[in-house]
Amino acid sequence: MRDRPSAPTGDVDVDDPISTVAGRDDVAVSIQTPLPAASDSRDPDDIEALIEALLLAAPQAATVDELARGAEMEADEVERALAAIEQRADRGWVVQRHRDTIQLATAPRFASHVRRFLNLDRETRLSGAALETLAVIAYQQPVTRAEIEAVRGVDCAGVLATLHDRALIEQLGRLDTVGHPIQYGTTPAFLRHFGFRSLAEMPALGQINGRDARLLLDAATASAGLETDTEGQEQRA
């Protein structure tokens, strides 16, 4: 009797490039799909698609250098591809830049649909105090708790803890002064929450009682820093 040809085993070499697709019951099925070598094609559309693929696969926001290593190309090529992607308005995502990192985020125009899809419609909204504190951090970062409280005039410890728990702010470092207070800044989650592609898209500050709000904010935070320096000098005296 003639032997029947054996069926492929379906084993996957983990060292080969793969793409992951959703299988039944949400079981991830790995299928071998070798990518062309980097030198095979330099078509701009392919480069843009490759950068999008790397950003989608990245477990966290990536730098241009990391994308360049993954795509096996120069950093300026990655920047050109990102600039082209950013100009497209027909995508369901946008390129989001936070300091020196980049990630893809859902397009703000689809925010209501995404929230409904993820059952986030009942998510707790930020309080007025949280929004005020977040605004100070966003416009003045890096900023310390003392500087925030100098602007708001109240204790902000609890609000800062809430914002940190919701991943809207993070610790950027410590100020080189007495006590080495923590300096806070916003996170990529802050950009996603408000639909910004970068901090540059934040609206300009207006006026308060006919005075430039930016100057008032700078003056308030500066006074807090001056008080901290004075305390440090007194302690050293």
C-alpha positions, 0 to 999 in steps of 0.5 A: 500500500502506498504511503500517504504523504504526511501532513505538515506539522505546523511547527513554527521556528521561533527564530523566524519572523512571524505575524500573530492573528486571532484564532477562535476563542481568542487563541493566538495562532502564529503563522510564518510570514517571512519579511523581505530583507531590508535591502529588498525594497525602499519603497516609501509606502513599504517603509511607512507600513513597516514603521507602523507595524513596528509601532503596533508591535512595540510593547511600549512607546519607542524611540526613533533609534529603536525603530531605526534598528528594528527597520534596519535603516537610518534614523532620518528615514524613520523620521521621514516615514513618521512625518508622512504617516502624521500627514494622513487623515484617513487612518484610525490611529495617530502618531503620538510623540512624548518627549523622545518616544513615539507610539500609535494611539486611536484617532481622537475623532473615534474616542466615543466609539473606543470608549463604548467598545472598551466599556469605559463610558462609566469611568470616573471623571477627573475632579476640578482639583485634579484638572487644575493640578494636571494643568499646572503640571502639563504647562510647567513640567518638570514641576515640584509639589511645592510649586504646584501648591504655590499656584493652587494655594492648597495641599495637593498630596492627595490629588497627586496620588490620584493622578499618579495612580491613573498614570496621568503623571510620573516622576521625572527626577528630583530637584537639586535643592534642599530635600531633593523634592520630586519633579512631576511631568505628564505621561503618554496616557495624558496625551491619550486622555485629552486626544493630543498628539504631543504637548505642542498641541495643548492650547495656549494659556489666556489671560486672568484679570487682564494679565498673561496667565503664562507670566502669572504661572511662571511667577507663582512657581518661581516664588515656590522655588525661591522659598525652597532655596531660602529654606535651604540656605537657612538650614545650612547657616 
